[in-house]
């Protein structure tokens, strides 16, 4: 997997896994896990409005490659 032009499939994949995991944890463990779901949602909104994605920066820092795709 790779990050594409700053908005990659791996970022969406990780966001989905984290969101579903926090919902399952809130159901089986504690309702406080819903705060983590809210945190994920807030970061997705910030990313769509500003173009800054915290998960993208983390992935690039740990060595996930970035692939540039030209627009047609």
C-alpha positions as CSV (number, residue, x, y, z in Angstrom):
1,X,0.0,0.0,0.0
2,X,1.0,3.6,-0.5
3,X,0.0,7.2,0.1
4,X,-1.3,8.7,-3.2
5,X,-0.8,12.5,-3.5
6,X,-1.2,12.9,0.2
7,X,-4.6,11.2,0.2
8,X,-4.0,7.5,0.0
9,X,-6.0,4.3,0.3
10,X,-3.9,3.2,3.3
11,X,-5.1,6.3,5.2
12,X,-8.7,5.5,4.6
13,X,-8.1,1.9,5.3
14,X,-6.5,2.6,8.7
15,X,-9.2,5.2,9.6
16,X,-11.9,2.6,8.8
17,X,-10.2,-0.1,10.9
18,X,-9.7,2.3,13.9
19,X,-13.3,3.5,13.7
20,X,-14.8,0.1,13.6
21,X,-12.5,-1.1,16.3
22,X,-13.5,1.8,18.6
23,X,-17.2,1.1,18.0
24,X,-16.7,-2.6,18.9
25,X,-14.7,-1.6,22.0
26,X,-17.4,0.8,23.0
27,X,-20.0,-1.9,22.7
28,X,-18.1,-4.7,24.5
29,X,-15.8,-2.7,26.9
30,X,-16.7,0.9,27.8
31,X,-18.7,3.7,26.3
32,X,-15.7,5.9,26.6
33,X,-14.3,4.4,23.4
34,X,-16.8,6.5,21.6
35,X,-14.6,9.5,22.4
36,X,-11.9,7.8,20.2
37,X,-14.5,7.5,17.4
38,X,-15.2,11.3,17.7
39,X,-11.5,12.0,17.5
40,X,-11.2,10.0,14.3
41,X,-14.2,11.9,12.9
42,X,-12.8,15.3,13.8
43,X,-9.5,14.4,12.1
44,X,-11.3,13.3,9.0
45,X,-13.2,16.6,8.9
46,X,-10.0,18.6,9.5
47,X,-8.2,16.6,6.7
48,X,-11.0,17.3,4.2
49,X,-11.1,21.1,5.0
50,X,-7.4,21.9,5.3
51,X,-5.6,19.1,3.5
52,X,-3.6,18.3,6.6
53,X,-3.8,14.6,7.6
54,X,-2.1,13.5,10.8
55,X,-2.2,9.8,9.8
56,X,-0.5,10.7,6.5
57,X,2.4,12.5,8.4
58,X,2.8,9.5,10.7
59,X,2.9,7.0,7.8
60,X,5.4,9.0,5.9
61,X,7.5,9.3,9.1
62,X,7.6,5.5,9.5
63,X,8.7,5.0,5.9
64,X,5.5,4.3,3.9
65,X,6.2,5.5,0.3
66,X,4.3,8.2,-1.4
67,X,3.2,7.7,-5.0
68,X,2.4,10.7,-7.2
69,X,-0.5,10.3,-9.7
70,X,-0.9,12.8,-12.5
71,X,-4.4,14.2,-13.1
72,X,-5.7,13.9,-16.6
